Amino acid sequence: MDYNLRIAGIEPESIVDGPGFRYAVFTQGCPRNCPGCHNPQTHPFEGGRLVDIRDLFREIDGRLRRSPKDFPRPWRSWAAWCTAAVWT
């Protein structure tokens, strides 16, 4: 099984993407080409870099254990479910 995910970038302490700190993962590849897109560099599917999703979750889990207040409980279960649904 392939555990790689192509990402455009990671912002480990984003304050733009919601209240409090957020660990934002920006995926790479979009076919839509919307006019006025704020992130056109994320369009090419061959761009960005590959990361092992298991390493990414270890990083997020480590941050969660160090600072649980930054990750509300509903997000934890939703993120796990969503990721499992995508990669199974």
N, C-alpha and C positions, 0 to 999 in steps of 0.2 A: 504494500500500500504506500502511496506517495503522500508524505506529510508536508509537502512544501506549499507555501502560499507566496504569491508574488505581491509584494507591497511597494508602494511609492514612498512611504515613510512612516515614522512613529513619532508621536509627541507624547512622552511619558507623563507630562504634567500640564496638560492643556486646560486653560481656564476659559477658552472660547466656546467649547463644545458642550456646555451645560454648566449648571451651578457646581461650585467646588472644583476640585482637580479631577481630570479625566485622563485615562490612558487611551489615547486615540491612535488607532491603526488605520492608515489610509491604504486601501487596496489599489492595485495597479490594473489598468485595462478597462476601458469603457467605449462601447461602440456608438454612443448617442451623439457625441459632438454638439452638445447644446450651445447655441449662440450665447456668448458672454460667460462661458464656463470659467470659474475662478481657478480651476486646476487643469488646464489643457495638457500639462506635462504627464498627467496620469492616464491619458487616452491610449497610448500604444500598449498592446498586450505583452509585447516583448521588453518593455521598459522596466524600470524599478529594479528590485533585487528579490531573490528567493530567500525565504526564511523557513526554517523548520517550525511548524506550528506548535510542536511540543516544547521547543525552546521559548517561543513567544508566551505560551501559557505558564511556563515556569517563571518567567520574568514577571508576568502579571500577578501570579499567585504569590510570589515573594513580596511584591509591593503591597498586596492585600494583607498579608500577614504582618507587615511592618506598620501599616497605616489603614486599618479596616474602616475608619470613619470616612475615607475617601471613596469607598465602594459600598453603596447601599445594598442591603441584603437582596432585594428583588433583582438587581442587576447581576449579582453573582449567579443565581440559578438560571436567569435568562441567557446569559452569555454561555454558560456550559451547555444548555439545551440547544441553542442556536448553532454553536460550533459543532456539536455532535451531529446535528441534522445535516449540516453542510458537508462534513467529511466522512459520512458513512454511506 
